[in-house]
Amino acid sequence: MHPWRDTSGSLPESILQLWARREYIIGHAETLAPLVAVLSRPEQFRGRDVILFIDNTQALYGLGKGDCRNPDCARMIHLFHVACEALQVNVWFEYVTSGANIADLPSRGEFTLLRAMGSVPFSPTWPDLQGSLRSIFERYWVSLSGSLSRAVSRHMVEIDDEIDRLRGGPERRKRLRRS
């Protein structure tokens, strides 16, 4: 299997609709790209050490940190990390200037260098970004790793409980009604 692969394509309408309220979506698109790569070629990534060269600082810091303030990007970042964990991928993030970023060539419709290097195109697999994060996490985990272990299931319940607590869950709502 040759190590070079590339993809390009227009963002699906379903994703663009989610981002419609945003004036600028380049940070969103740059955050989406690594997720699309992992979902499109899971067996190429499984069990590997991967270096992601990213030329967008919003995407770089969000993916490296594992979160960001923007809810759309945070969702993609969380999905990316779930996919990497399910596939047992170790990721290192590195900044690269746009002019030196070979990954930008397909987005500019430039394939000459990629083909000369033996790169083979593949069709992108776009993520499902709608619905509850828990249901998406569970679906991706099962599809990428094969099953939910008891430990993962227990952690998902603990995460749900903590989210409920942070939102002021049932106990807080009961106390507020009494006051």
N, C-alpha and C positions, 0 to 999 in steps of 0.2 A: 504494500500500500504506500503510495507516494505521500509525503507529509504535507504537501501544499494543496489546499482547498480554498475555494472562494465562492461567495454568493453575492447576489444583489437583487434588488426588487423594490417595488413600491410598497410603502407601509399599507397594510390592510385598512379598509375603511373602519372596521370595528375598533382598531387601535387609535386611528386618527380622531374618531368621535370621542373617545375617552379624553383625549388631549385638546379638544376643540376650544376649551376655555383659556388656553395658554397662548400668549403672544409669540413666544419663542419655544420651539420644541427640539432644538438641536441637542440639548443636554439629555432630553428624554430618549432621543434616537441613539445617542452614543451609549447611554445606559442600557438600552434594549439590545444592542448588538452582541455583547458577550452571551446574554441569555439565549438569543436566537442561535448562536453558534453551538452552544452546549446542547440545546434541545434538538437541533438539526443533525448533529453527529455524535450522539451519546457514546457510541462504542469507540470512537476515535479518542474521546476524552477519558473514558473509564480507567480509573486507577493510575492516572498520569500526573506528573508535575507539569504545570502549565504556567507560562509567563504571558500575561496580557499586556500588550503595549497600547496605551490609550492616550489620545491627544486632547481630550476634553477634561479639564480639571474637575468639573462638577461630577462627571461620571467616575473619574479616577478616585476622587476622595470618597464619594458615596459607596462605590463598590469595595474600596479598601477598608473603609470604616464599617461597612455592613448595614448602613442606614443613612438616611438624609431627611431633611425637613419636608421636602416635596413629597406628598403622598403617592403620586403616580410613580415617581422614581424609586421611592422606598419600596413599593410593592414589587417592582422589577428586581431591585437589589435583593430583597428577601427571597424571591423565587430563584434567582441565580444561585444564591448560597444554598438553598435547599437542593437544587439540582446537583450542584457540586458535591454536597455532602452525600447525597444518594449514590452518586457515581464514584465516590471516594477520590475526588480530584483535589489536588493541592494547588492553590492558585497564588501567584505572585503578581502584583500590579506594578507596572512601571510606566512613567510618563515618557512620551516620545513627541517630538514636534510634528505638526501636521505634515510638513513637507517630507519628512522622513518616514511617515506612517504608511507602509505598504497596504495596510487594511483599508485605507481610504480610497484606493484606486477603483474598486468596483462601484463605489458611490458616485464616482466621477465618470463612470462609463469607460475607464481606461483598463484594458485587459491585456495589452501587448506584452508588457513585462511579466505579468502573471503567467501567460501562456508559454512564454519563452522559458520560464522557470519550471514548467511542467505542471502548473496548477490546474486542477480539474474542478469545474463548477458543480455546485450542488444546489438543490432547491431548499429555500429556507423553511423552517418549521416555526411558525409564529406562535407565541405563547397565548394562553387564555388569561387575560388580565381582569376578567369580570367575575363576580361572585365573591364568596367569603375566602379569605386567605387560607383558612383551615381546610376548606374543601379542595382548593387548588393545591396546597401543600401535599395533602394526602394523596391526591390523584397523581401528582408528579412523583412523589416518593415511591408509590407502588409501581408506577410505570417504569421508573428508572432503576430502582433497586430490587424490585420483585415482590417485596412484602413489607408490612409494618411490623416491626418487632414489638414485643411487649414493652420494652423500654421506650421506644419511640411513641407508642400509643400513650403510655403513662406521661411522658413529657408533654404531649399535645394537650392532655387533660389539664396538666399543671399550668401550661401557658394560657389555656382558655380561662382557668380559674383566676389567674393573675390579671388578665385583661379585664375580666368581669369586675375584679376588685378595684382596679385602677379607674374603671368607668363609673364606679360607685355602685356596683353590683346589687343583688337582691337585698342583702343585709342593710346597706346604706339607704336604699329606697324605702325599706320598711321603717327605719328610724326617722326619715324625713316625713313620712306620712303621719307618724305619731305626733310630731312636734307642731 
